[in-house]
Amino acid sequence: MDKLNDLLQELEISKVRLAKFLGVSRQMVYNYLDSENLEKMPNDKKLKLFNLLEIESLEDIKNIKVDSDYSMNVEMRLNQGVKKSSNEETTVDLKGLSKSDAETLNNIFTYIKDKLIEDKTDTSSNIFKYLHHFLQSIDNVKELKYILGYVSKSTGFTDPNTFVFNEDQQFLFESIMYSAMTLYNNGGASRSKIAESHRRWEAEIEQKNEEKLSRTQQLNTAKVQALRELGYTEINETNAAEVLEKIAEIQSRSVV
């Protein structure tokens, strides 16, 4: 691996360009090159790297003579590969985004893709499924934004005294979060001690789900009644506004 890193350095191939050529994140390239071998690198990425360097295995590196012809050929393949990978990098539509936001979204997409490819278990899949639920809920639960801030600060990405949301609420939440994490990490809370708290939490979630189901059933009932009163069999683009207005009217009848 030292010879591979030396060769890449001699050819002046940066980690950023190599990442774009391979179609992975820069962090994944660092992970590959910092390991003892390339066993963690997917076979298709390894094949692309070997084709770039005109080798069949890492052992062939010792036979490479870095001259102008070799450097030029590698540079040509690298440029072509980077251009192709950039075009195929993501199917996410980035139109309308600022350059910074587009780069952030693309980095997130690439990171998630890398992790899902690399992880042969269900761990990453479940993590990103929960992350999707997290993002779906973030507009309705303001504390979720504070959780993101807490994690960013705790892991050293953001200064702890930086507050991009409501400062007072974020400060309060982070302080409570720190106390809870300290209790958790120091073993101050056992399952038996907090079992009752977990049961109350379960009961609260169950109640919310029942209320949500009840509201859904009420809405479905109102929808059926609205369609019947208006003489329709379904909601479509033509009658949607009229049906929704009728549903609101039916629901208001039950209001005391």
Salt bridges, closest charged atoms under 4 A:
GLU54 OE2 - ARG77 NH1 2.98
GLU59 OE1 - LYS62 NZ 3.56
GLU75 OE2 - ARG17 NH2 3.06
GLU118 OE1 - LYS115 NZ 3.90
GLU143 OE2 - LYS142 NZ 3.23
GLU174 OE2 - LYS153 NZ 2.84
GLU196 OE1 - ARG199 NH2 2.90
GLU202 OE2 - HIS198 ND1 2.58
GLU204 OE2 - LYS208 NZ 3.44
GLU229 OE1 - LYS246 NZ 3.71
GLU229 OE2 - ARG253 NH1 3.14
GLU249 OE1 - LYS246 NZ 3.30
GLU249 OE2 - ARG253 NH2 2.88
